[in-house]
Amino acid sequence: FEIIGVGDAMRRLREGQPLPARALSITFDDGYLDNLTRALPVMQRYRAPFSLYVPTGGLDEGQMLWWDRVIALLAGTSRQELDLADVGLTPHPEIVSLKGVLAPASAERVLDLLWSVCPATGGQVITELERALGPARGLTLDAARLSPQQIRDMRREGVEIGAHSVTHPNLELTDEAAARREMQVSRQTLENLLQEPVTGFAYPGGRMHRVAQRLTRELGFGYALSTVSGINAPDYEATRLRRIGMPDAELPDFRRAFSLALLRGLSDTSLRF
């Protein structure tokens, strides 16, 4: 493969220029600090350009992303169990364990439910979780985000920076006006920070629908990335580019996922990151 940045590839296509044979782009979402401390040195070693999509809410304060806040609350509490109905996540009582071998499954259940409610309700639930569970005790969560200055530093190193919303909501459950604000404000924030146009957008969690696709066009984004697994053939949609996600597993699992996506060229909407 010949590695090329997403923005560069889309610019070439718009201008009618051919892409390299077997063109490949590498992307990272969410703007964690390890994109700078771990990923960047490796990519520079192999002279591989990449693109980074950053949610802008809480950047100045270094605030954890909402799912990391929830994970820290669940992992750091002294409580043994939680009734999800008490925090507004389920209509009927559902007791989940917060300790022992069932704790990871409980955290996954809570996060899945939070993705399934509108962002306003999700914010209320997280507030209720903070009230019910109290501050995390004796836990250090390795979830530091890039600072504004570090984002500028990465851009100076040649990394393409794209928008990724403000609060990282589920755009499928966000009304049109709120979705427009999320997309527009995140882009404006990054453009003010970098003093240059921002042309790329990545749908938070890959959640998207036709309204979000239309908004990317209306707001002037050059392209938008989904998490639908597969390759982008000549009939690609610029507002719904496919990606092949990296499984949270060993390298052989990624090789299998990557090879399978190339071979079949089919959608797999179950893969999200």
NUFITI-406411 format. One line per 2 residues: number of its first residue (from 1); their letters; for each residue y, x, z of N, C-alpha, C, O. Coordinates in steps of 0.05 Angstrom, whole numbers, plus 5000, padded with zeros to 4 digits. Atoms other than C-alpha are relative to their C-alpha. Example, Ala and Ser with C-alpha at 12.3 -4.5 7.8 and 13.67 -1.06 7.14 Angstrom:
BEGIN
1 = as = 4976,5018,5000,4910,5246,5156,5024,5018,5000,5024,5039,5013; 4976,4984,4999,4979,5273,5143,5022,4985,5014,5044,4995,5018
END
This chain:
BEGIN
1 = fe = 4976,5017,5000,5000,5000,5000,5025,5017,5000,5025,5040,5010; 4973,4987,4998,5073,5019,4991,5017,4982,5018,5022,4959,5012
3 = ii = 4986,5015,4980,5113,4997,5052,5029,4997,4993,5042,5017,4985; 4972,5006,5007,5180,4964,5039,5010,4978,5020,4995,4960,5027
5 = gv = 4989,5020,4982,5226,4924,5085,5001,4973,4988,5004,4970,4963; 5000,5027,5010,5225,4849,5079,5026,4994,4985,5027,4984,4963
7 = gd = 4974,5005,5012,5300,4845,5065,5003,5014,4973,5014,5003,4954; 4998,4985,5025,5295,4899,5012,4983,4987,4979,4991,4985,4956
9 = am = 5018,5013,5019,5236,4864,4979,5013,4975,4989,5012,4970,4965; 4988,5025,5009,5272,4797,4977,5025,5005,4983,5030,4990,4964
11 = rr = 4977,4993,5017,5335,4830,4949,4991,5007,4972,5003,4998,4952; 5010,4992,5026,5296,4862,4893,4990,4976,4984,4995,4974,4960
13 = lr = 5010,5023,5014,5262,4796,4876,5024,4982,4990,5023,4972,4968; 4976,5016,5008,5330,4759,4874,5013,5013,4976,5023,4999,4958
15 = eg = 4987,4986,5021,5357,4813,4828,4982,5004,4975,4990,5017,4956; 5018,4997,5022,5297,4810,4782,4987,5027,4997,4977,5034,4976
17 = qp = 5013,4974,5001,5272,4879,4800,4971,4998,5008,4964,4982,5025; 5028,5000,4992,5198,4893,4805,4996,5012,5027,5010,5030,5035
19 = lp = 5009,4988,4974,5165,4907,4872,4980,5022,4994,4967,5022,4973; 5021,4980,5003,5121,4967,4882,4973,4987,4998,4969,4965,5008
21 = ar = 5027,5010,5000,5048,4957,4868,4990,4999,5028,4994,5018,5044; 5011,5003,4973,5013,4932,4931,5021,5003,5021,5018,5018,5040
23 = al = 4977,4999,4980,5079,4922,4968,4991,4987,5026,4978,4966,5026; 5007,5009,4974,5071,4912,5042,5025,5003,5018,5039,5023,5018
25 = si = 4978,4999,4981,5123,4895,5096,4988,4998,5028,4968,4985,5033; 5009,5000,4972,5115,4906,5171,5023,4987,5017,5046,4995,5014
27 = tf = 4980,5014,4984,5150,4860,5221,4992,4999,5029,4969,4999,5036; 5003,5004,4971,5160,4854,5296,5018,4977,5008,5041,4975,4999
29 = dd = 4983,5022,4990,5185,4792,5332,5007,5005,5030,4992,5018,5044; 4992,5004,4972,5222,4781,5398,5017,5022,5012,5029,5017,5033
31 = gy = 4981,4981,4990,5259,4846,5408,4994,5012,5027,5012,5016,5043; 5007,4986,4976,5221,4879,5464,5008,5029,4999,5010,5041,4978
33 = ld = 4992,4972,4999,5241,4948,5488,4980,5019,4988,4988,5039,4976; 5020,4982,5011,5175,4978,5466,5002,5002,4969,4989,5019,4957
35 = nl = 4996,4996,5028,5196,4965,5394,5016,5026,4995,5013,5038,4974; 4984,4975,5002,5245,5023,5406,4984,5024,5010,4983,5045,4997
37 = tr = 5012,4977,4987,5205,5067,5453,4973,5007,4989,4964,5030,4991; 5027,4994,5009,5136,5060,5422,4997,4997,4970,4987,5014,4956
39 = al = 5004,5005,5028,5139,5029,5353,5017,5019,4982,5006,5030,4963; 4982,4984,5017,5199,5066,5324,4991,5028,4996,4990,5037,4973
41 = pv = 5009,4972,5006,5173,5137,5335,4975,5001,4982,4973,5019,4965; 5024,5000,5017,5106,5119,5303,5008,4994,4971,4999,5007,4952
43 = mq = 4992,5007,5027,5139,5086,5243,5016,5022,4987,5013,5027,4963; 4985,4978,5012,5187,5144,5234,4981,5023,4993,4986,5037,4973
45 = ry = 5019,4978,5006,5128,5193,5237,4988,4995,4973,4983,5014,4958; 5013,5007,5025,5097,5156,5178,5020,4991,4979,5012,4982,4957
47 = ra = 4979,5007,5019,5164,5142,5144,4996,4971,4990,4998,4965,4966; 5006,5028,5007,5148,5068,5146,5023,4982,5010,5028,4979,5034
49 = pf = 4979,5019,4992,5207,5019,5145,4988,4975,5013,4965,4968,5006; 5010,5025,4989,5200,4956,5186,5024,4982,5007,5047,4991,5007
51 = sl = 4979,5020,4995,5239,4893,5204,4995,4988,5028,4972,4984,5036; 5001,5009,4972,5254,4866,5274,5016,4974,5003,5039,4974,4994
53 = yv = 4987,5026,4998,5272,4793,5291,5005,4994,5030,4986,4993,5046; 4992,4999,4973,5311,4784,5355,5012,4973,5009,5032,4964,4997
55 = pt = 4986,5022,4988,5326,4722,5397,5024,5010,5016,5022,5030,5030; 4976,4989,4989,5397,4730,5422,5008,4990,5028,5025,5002,5041
57 = gg = 4993,5010,4974,5400,4688,5485,4993,5019,5023,4971,5029,5023; 5006,4983,4977,5406,4729,5549,4999,5030,4994,4990,5046,5011
59 = ld = 5001,4971,5007,5413,4796,5512,5017,5016,5018,5009,5037,5029; 4981,4984,4983,5474,4819,5551,4990,5003,5028,4994,5024,5041
61 = eg = 5009,4999,4972,5441,4802,5617,4973,5012,5003,4964,5017,5026; 5027,4990,4999,5373,4830,5599,4980,4980,5011,4960,4987,5024
63 = qm = 5017,5021,4989,5342,4763,5617,4973,4999,4986,4972,5001,4961; 5026,5002,5012,5268,4756,5606,4998,4975,4982,5012,4955,4987
65 = lw = 5005,5023,5017,5245,4710,5550,4985,4979,5016,4972,4985,5036; 5009,5021,4982,5224,4642,5576,4971,5001,5007,4963,4995,5029
67 = wd = 5029,4999,4994,5149,4652,5570,4994,5022,5019,4975,5020,5035; 5004,4978,4981,5154,4718,5607,5008,4992,5028,4996,4999,5048
69 = rv = 4992,5011,4974,5192,4683,5663,4978,4983,5012,4972,4985,5036; 5022,5017,4991,5136,4632,5667,4976,5016,5009,4965,5011,5031
71 = ia = 5022,4983,4992,5082,4685,5668,5005,5014,5026,4987,5015,5043; 4993,4987,4975,5118,4722,5723,4999,4981,5024,4989,4988,5045
73 = ll = 5001,5020,4979,5125,4659,5764,4971,4994,5008,4964,4993,5032; 5028,5007,4995,5051,4641,5757,4985,5023,5013,4969,5019,5031
75 = ag = 5015,4977,4990,5026,4711,5770,5010,5010,5027,4994,5022,5043; 4988,4989,4976,5073,4728,5827,5001,4981,5024,5009,4989,5046
77 = ts = 4998,5019,4978,5068,4665,5869,4978,5004,5021,4957,5016,5015; 5021,4999,4979,5030,4662,5935,4983,4975,5001,4963,4974,5015
79 = rq = 5015,5025,5000,5006,4592,5920,4973,5004,4985,4971,5020,4967; 5026,4998,5012,4933,4583,5902,4996,4982,4976,4980,4988,4959
81 = el = 5003,5019,5021,4940,4523,5856,5025,4984,4996,5044,4985,5012; 4976,5015,5007,4990,4478,5822,4991,4974,4986,4973,4974,4970
83 = dl = 5004,5025,5014,4990,4405,5802,5021,4998,4977,5045,4997,4983; 4982,4999,5022,5020,4404,5732,5017,4975,4999,5039,4975,4988
85 = ad = 4984,5025,5000,5044,4332,5742,5024,5004,5018,5045,4991,5013; 4978,4996,4981,5088,4356,5800,5024,5013,4987,5047,5010,4996
87 = vg = 4978,4986,5013,5130,4398,5752,5007,4987,4973,5023,4997,4958; 4993,5016,5024,5132,4346,5696,4986,5008,4974,4995,5002,4952
89 = lt = 5014,4991,5024,5081,4378,5649,4979,4980,4990,4973,4979,4966; 5020,5019,5007,5029,4323,5650,5007,4973,5013,5019,4973,5035
91 = ph = 4994,5026,4988,5034,4247,5662,4981,4994,5024,4988,4977,5040; 5019,5006,4979,4973,4248,5708,4993,5027,5015,4997,5048,5003
93 = pe = 5006,4975,4985,4951,4298,5762,4981,5018,4985,4961,5008,4974; 5018,4979,5012,4920,4362,5735,5004,5025,5016,5024,5039,5013
95 = iv = 4998,4976,4982,4906,4417,5786,4989,5024,4985,4967,5024,4974; 5009,4975,5012,4902,4488,5758,5001,5022,5021,5018,5022,5039
97 = sl = 5002,4977,4982,4883,4551,5795,5019,5022,4992,5022,5028,4969; 4981,4978,5005,4935,4606,5802,4990,5027,5008,5003,5047,5006
99 = kg = 5013,4975,4991,4888,4658,5830,4972,5003,4990,4960,4983,4982; 5027,4995,5008,4823,4690,5810,4996,4999,4971,5015,5001,4955
101 = vl = 5007,4997,5029,4787,4688,5744,5011,4977,4983,5013,4980,4959; 4990,5023,5015,4816,4620,5724,5030,5002,4995,5041,4987,4980
103 = ap = 4970,4998,5002,4889,4643,5730,5009,5005,4972,5028,4992,4964; 4990,4996,5028,4896,4669,5658,4998,4974,4984,5016,4968,4968
105 = as = 5003,5025,5015,4869,4603,5630,5021,4980,5009,5031,4965,4993; 4979,5018,4990,4918,4565,5675,5027,5007,4988,5042,4989,4980
107 = ae = 4975,4992,5012,4976,4606,5649,5001,4992,4971,5022,4983,4961; 5001,5008,5028,4954,4593,5577,5004,4970,4997,5018,4961,4979
109 = rv = 4997,5029,5001,4950,4519,5592,5029,4992,5004,5039,4975,4990; 4972,5006,4995,5020,4518,5621,5018,5007,4976,5035,4991,4968
111 = ld = 4984,4992,5023,5049,4556,5562,4995,4982,4976,5014,4975,4962; 5005,5019,5022,5014,4511,5511,5014,4974,5004,5025,4963,4985
113 = ll = 4986,5025,4994,5042,4450,5546,5031,5003,4996,5044,4985,4986; 4972,4996,5004,5112,4480,5546,5008,5001,4971,5030,4992,4963
115 = ws = 4994,5000,5029,5108,4492,5471,4998,4972,4988,5009,4967,4967; 5004,5026,5011,5089,4419,5462,5022,4980,5009,5021,4956,5000
117 = vc = 4979,5018,4992,5151,4389,5495,5027,5009,4988,5029,5032,4980; 4974,4992,5012,5223,4388,5470,5013,5021,5018,5007,5022,5042
119 = pa = 4988,4978,4984,5265,4448,5492,5014,4991,5025,5013,5005,5045; 4985,5009,4976,5308,4407,5540,4980,4994,5023,4985,5002,5046
121 = tg = 5020,5006,4980,5246,4382,5576,4987,5026,5010,4982,5029,5034; 5011,4975,4992,5217,4452,5576,5017,5015,5019,5007,5027,5038
123 = gq = 4981,4987,4981,5279,4479,5610,4998,4987,5027,4999,5001,5048; 5002,5014,4974,5273,4426,5664,4974,5007,5014,4973,5011,5038
125 = vi = 5026,4993,4989,5199,4443,5674,5001,5028,5012,4991,5033,5034; 4998,4973,4989,5215,4517,5683,5016,5001,5025,5009,5015,5044
127 = te = 4985,5002,4975,5267,4500,5735,4983,4989,5022,4985,4998,5045; 5018,5012,4980,5216,4457,5771,4978,5021,5008,4971,5022,5032
129 = le = 5019,4979,4993,5166,4515,5767,5012,5020,5019,4999,5029,5038; 4986,4982,4982,5217,4561,5799,5003,4989,5028,5000,5003,5048
131 = ra = 4997,5013,4974,5228,4511,5854,4973,4998,5014,4972,5004,5038; 5026,5004,4988,5154,4499,5866,4986,5026,5008,4973,5027,5028
133 = lg = 5015,4975,4996,5129,4570,5861,5016,5022,5015,5004,5040,5026; 4984,4979,4987,5187,4610,5889,5001,5025,4984,4988,5028,4963
135 = pa = 4998,4974,5015,5206,4681,5867,4974,5015,5000,4958,5014,5018; 5024,4983,5002,5152,4727,5842,5001,5022,5020,5022,5035,5025
137 = rg = 5002,4980,4978,5128,4775,5896,4982,5023,4992,4960,5019,4983; 5017,4977,5005,5104,4845,5886,4990,5003,4972,4969,5015,4967
139 = lt = 5009,4999,5028,5100,4838,5810,5021,5013,4983,5044,5005,4984; 4983,4988,5020,5130,4882,5757,4989,4993,4972,4967,5002,4965
141 = ld = 5009,5008,5027,5124,4850,5688,5013,5018,4979,5037,5020,4977; 4991,4981,5020,5129,4899,5631,5009,4983,4975,4995,4982,4955
143 = aa = 4991,5018,5021,5171,4852,5587,5030,5005,4995,5044,4987,4987; 4971,4994,5004,5238,4888,5581,5008,4996,4971,4992,5002,4953
145 = rl = 4989,5005,5027,5281,4869,5522,5019,5022,4992,5030,5037,5009; 4980,4982,5010,5325,4911,5478,5027,4991,5009,5033,4967,5010
147 = sp = 4973,5006,4994,5397,4915,5499,5016,4998,4974,5006,5008,4953; 4984,5000,5025,5453,4902,5448,5004,5028,4989,5003,5031,4965
149 = qq = 4996,4973,5010,5467,4977,5444,4974,5011,4987,4975,5025,4967; 5025,4990,5011,5393,4992,5432,4994,4986,4973,4982,4998,4955
151 = ir = 5003,5013,5026,5392,4940,5376,5017,5014,4979,5009,5019,4956; 4983,4985,5019,5451,4976,5344,4987,5027,4994,4988,5036,4971
153 = dm = 5013,4974,5005,5414,5042,5353,4977,4998,4980,4974,5014,4963; 5022,5004,5018,5353,5015,5318,5010,4995,4971,4998,5004,4952
155 = rr = 4989,5005,5027,5395,4990,5260,5010,5026,4988,5006,5030,4964; 4991,4974,5011,5426,5059,5253,4977,5017,4991,4980,5035,4974
157 = eg = 5024,4985,5008,5355,5086,5248,4987,4988,4975,4966,4997,4967; 5010,5012,5025,5344,5041,5187,4983,4975,5004,4973,4965,4984
159 = ve = 5017,5024,4995,5308,4983,5220,5016,4975,4992,5039,4972,5000; 4987,5026,5007,5325,4915,5189,4999,4982,5024,4978,4979,5036
161 = ig = 4998,5019,4978,5349,4866,5242,5003,4972,4989,5022,4967,4974; 4998,5028,5009,5337,4792,5231,5003,4981,5024,4998,4989,5046
163 = ah = 4996,5020,4979,5353,4729,5270,4974,4987,5008,4955,4985,4992; 5025,5012,4990,5301,4694,5313,5007,4977,5020,4992,4972,5038
165 = sv = 4989,5021,4983,5342,4637,5345,5014,5011,5025,5015,5035,5029; 4987,4992,4975,5379,4638,5411,4980,5000,5023,4976,5020,5037
167 = th = 5017,5004,4976,5330,4610,5462,4970,5000,4993,4953,4996,5011; 5028,4999,5009,5265,4615,5421,4986,4973,5005,4966,4972,5019
169 = pn = 5012,5026,4996,5251,4540,5420,4979,4993,4979,4976,5008,4959; 5018,5011,5020,5198,4500,5383,5018,4984,4981,5026,4962,4988
171 = le = 4982,5014,5018,5240,4480,5322,4988,4974,4989,5002,4957,4979; 5012,5025,5008,5189,4426,5305,5008,4977,5018,5008,4954,5010
173 = lt = 4993,5021,4980,5212,4389,5368,5030,5000,5007,5038,4988,5026; 4971,4998,4995,5286,4406,5364,5015,4983,4980,5009,4984,4956
175 = de = 4985,5017,5019,5335,4357,5334,5017,5018,4981,5021,5041,4987; 4988,4984,5021,5372,4379,5272,5025,5015,5009,5029,5038,5002
177 = aa = 4975,4987,4991,5439,4393,5305,4994,5024,5017,5007,5045,5015; 5007,4978,4982,5407,4436,5359,4987,5023,4985,4992,5046,4990
179 = ar = 5013,4979,5016,5364,4473,5308,5020,5015,4984,5019,5040,4982; 4979,4986,5016,5425,4488,5266,5015,5019,5019,5021,5042,5011
181 = re = 4986,4982,4981,5461,4516,5328,4983,5025,5006,4993,5047,5006; 5017,4978,4993,5401,4558,5347,4999,5021,4978,5001,5045,4983
183 = mq = 5002,4982,5023,5397,4589,5277,5027,5013,4994,5028,5037,4989; 4974,4990,5008,5471,4596,5264,5012,5018,5021,5022,5040,5014
185 = vs = 4988,4983,4979,5492,4624,5332,4985,5026,5002,4997,5047,5006; 5015,4974,4999,5435,4675,5332,5009,5019,4978,5011,5043,4982
187 = rq = 4992,4983,5023,5456,4699,5264,5029,5011,5005,5033,5035,5001; 4973,4991,4995,5530,4702,5283,5001,5022,5021,5016,5041,5019
189 = tl = 5000,4980,4978,5515,4740,5347,4991,5027,4989,5003,5047,4996; 5010,4974,5010,5475,4793,5310,5020,5012,4980,5023,5036,4979
191 = en = 4980,4990,5019,5527,4798,5254,5024,5012,5015,5034,5033,5006; 4978,4989,4984,5582,4809,5306,4991,5027,5013,5007,5045,5015
193 = ll = 5010,4976,4987,5538,4861,5341,4997,5023,4980,5004,5045,4987; 5007,4979,5019,5519,4899,5278,5022,5005,4980,5023,5025,4966
195 = qe = 4978,4998,5019,5582,4887,5237,4990,5002,4971,4999,5018,4955; 5010,5001,5027,5542,4870,5175,4985,4973,4997,4978,4961,5017
197 = pv = 5014,5025,5004,5508,4809,5144,4971,5002,5010,4958,5023,5008; 5028,5003,4992,5441,4786,5173,4988,4979,4981,4997,4956,4981
199 = tg = 5011,5018,5021,5398,4755,5118,4973,4988,5006,4964,4969,4992; 5027,5010,4994,5330,4744,5150,4998,4984,5025,5013,4988,5044
201 = fa = 5005,5017,4976,5304,4693,5199,4970,4997,5003,4955,4995,4984; 5029,5005,4993,5236,4686,5234,4999,4975,5018,5012,4974,5038
203 = yp = 5003,5025,4984,5216,4617,5260,4988,5007,5027,4967,5020,5028; 5012,4994,4974,5204,4621,5335,4972,4990,5003,4966,4966,5000
205 = gg = 5028,5008,4997,5130,4621,5347,4987,4989,4975,4965,4979,4975; 5009,5010,5026,5122,4603,5274,5003,4970,4998,4995,4959,4977
207 = rm = 4997,5029,5001,5139,4530,5291,5023,4993,4981,5045,5002,4984; 4981,5006,5020,5175,4501,5232,4992,4974,4986,4969,4966,4988
209 = hr = 5005,5023,5017,5181,4440,5187,5020,5001,4977,5036,5019,4975; 4982,5000,5023,5219,4420,5125,5029,5000,5007,5046,5011,4992
211 = va = 4972,5000,4992,5284,4408,5163,5008,5029,5005,5030,5037,4997; 4993,4972,4994,5283,4480,5189,5001,5016,4974,5019,5033,4972
213 = qr = 4998,4986,5025,5268,4505,5119,5026,4994,4985,5039,5011,4974; 4975,5007,5013,5327,4466,5092,5024,5013,5013,5042,5023,5000
215 = lt = 4978,4988,4986,5372,4493,5146,5003,5030,4994,5025,5040,4992; 4998,4972,5007,5354,4565,5129,5015,5004,4973,5030,5022,4970
217 = re = 4985,4999,5026,5379,4551,5058,5029,4993,5004,5047,5007,4993; 4973,5009,4997,5441,4514,5080,5017,5021,5015,5041,5024,5010
219 = lg = 4986,4980,4985,5460,4569,5129,5002,5027,4986,5015,5046,4996; 4996,4976,5017,5453,4622,5075,4981,5023,5006,4985,5046,4998
221 = fg = 5020,4980,4997,5392,4660,5099,4986,5006,4974,4982,4988,4958; 5013,4992,5025,5359,4699,5043,4970,4994,5001,4958,4991,4980
223 = ya = 5029,5006,4998,5289,4686,5070,4995,4992,5029,5011,4997,5047; 5009,5006,4973,5251,4660,5131,4970,5004,5001,4955,4998,4983
225 = ls = 5028,4993,4996,5184,4682,5159,4986,4979,5018,4996,4971,5039; 5018,5017,4984,5129,4636,5184,4979,5018,5013,4980,5042,5012
227 = tv = 5024,4986,4991,5065,4655,5219,4975,4990,4987,4953,4994,4997; 5023,5008,5016,5021,4623,5167,4987,5025,4989,5001,5041,4976
229 = sg = 5013,4975,5007,4969,4676,5153,4994,5000,4970,4983,4981,4959; 5007,4997,5028,4963,4701,5082,5020,5018,4985,5038,5029,4997
231 = in = 4983,4983,5017,4995,4739,5025,5021,4983,4986,5017,4958,4984; 4979,5015,5015,5058,4719,4987,4997,5006,4970,5006,5026,4960
233 = ap = 5005,4999,5029,5037,4707,4915,5025,4993,4985,5045,4986,4998; 4975,5005,5016,5087,4697,4858,5011,4972,5004,5035,4967,4999
235 = dy = 4989,5027,4995,5093,4623,4877,5010,4996,5029,5011,4974,5039; 4992,5001,4972,5118,4641,4947,5025,4982,5004,5040,4977,4985
237 = ea = 4976,5014,4992,5170,4600,4984,5017,5019,5017,5007,5029,5037; 4983,4981,4985,5228,4643,5008,5006,4991,5028,5011,5008,5045
239 = tr = 4995,5011,4973,5238,4597,5068,4975,4996,5016,4975,4984,5037; 5025,5003,4986,5165,4600,5088,4981,5023,4992,4958,5018,4984
241 = lr = 5017,4977,5007,5139,4670,5076,4977,5003,5020,4980,4999,5044; 5024,4997,4983,5069,4683,5102,5000,5028,5012,5011,5047,5001
243 = ri = 5005,4974,4987,5050,4739,5149,4971,5001,5010,4958,4980,5014; 5027,4997,4989,4984,4767,5174,5004,5011,5028,5012,5034,5032
245 = gm = 4995,4992,4972,4987,4769,5250,4980,5021,5010,4957,5022,5002; 5017,4980,4986,4960,4826,5292,4987,4987,5024,5000,4980,5043
247 = pd = 5013,5011,4977,4907,4799,5339,5004,5017,5025,5007,5041,5023; 4998,4985,4975,4913,4818,5412,4972,5011,5007,4959,5002,5026
249 = ae = 5027,4989,4998,4850,4859,5405,5000,5028,4988,5021,5039,4982; 5003,4973,5010,4823,4925,5381,5005,5001,4970,5005,4981,4956
251 = lp = 4993,4996,5028,4840,4955,5313,4979,4989,4981,4987,4978,4960; 5019,5012,5019,4774,4934,5280,5004,4970,4996,5000,4960,4974
253 = df = 4995,5029,5003,4792,4861,5294,5023,4996,4981,5023,4977,4965; 4978,5003,5018,4858,4871,5258,4991,5006,4971,4999,4992,4953
255 = rr = 5010,4994,5027,4823,4904,5199,4985,4976,4988,4989,4969,4964; 5015,5024,5010,4777,4843,5193,5020,4978,4993,5017,4965,4972
257 = af = 4981,5021,5005,4835,4794,5199,5017,5006,4975,5022,4988,4959; 4983,4992,5022,4877,4833,5149,4984,4997,4974,4994,4986,4954
259 = sl = 5017,5001,5025,4820,4840,5098,4994,4972,4992,4994,4965,4969; 5007,5028,5006,4800,4767,5104,5024,4985,4988,5021,4970,4969
261 = al = 4976,5014,5011,4872,4743,5092,5005,5009,4972,5013,4993,4955; 4996,4990,5027,4877,4787,5031,4980,4988,4980,4987,4981,4958
263 = lr = 5021,5009,5018,4811,4764,5003,5002,4970,4993,4998,4962,4971; 5001,5029,5005,4820,4690,5012,5027,4989,4990,5028,4970,4975
265 = gl = 4974,5009,5008,4896,4683,5004,5006,4971,5008,5021,4957,4994; 4997,5028,4991,4892,4617,5042,5016,4998,5025,5019,5018,5040
267 = sd = 4985,5004,4976,4934,4587,5097,4981,4999,5024,4958,4989,5022; 5014,5003,4975,4911,4592,5169,5021,4995,5021,5032,5013,5034
269 = ts = 4978,5007,4982,4960,4554,5212,4993,5003,5030,5009,4999,5047; 5008,4996,4972,4920,4569,5276,5010,5027,5011,5010,5031,5035
271 = lr = 4992,4974,4990,4947,4640,5279,5029,5001,5005,5046,4998,4986; 4972,4999,4992,5012,4645,5317,5004,5024,5019,4985,5032,5032
273 = f = 4994,4979,4982,5046,4701,5355,5029,4999,5008,5038,5016,5023
END
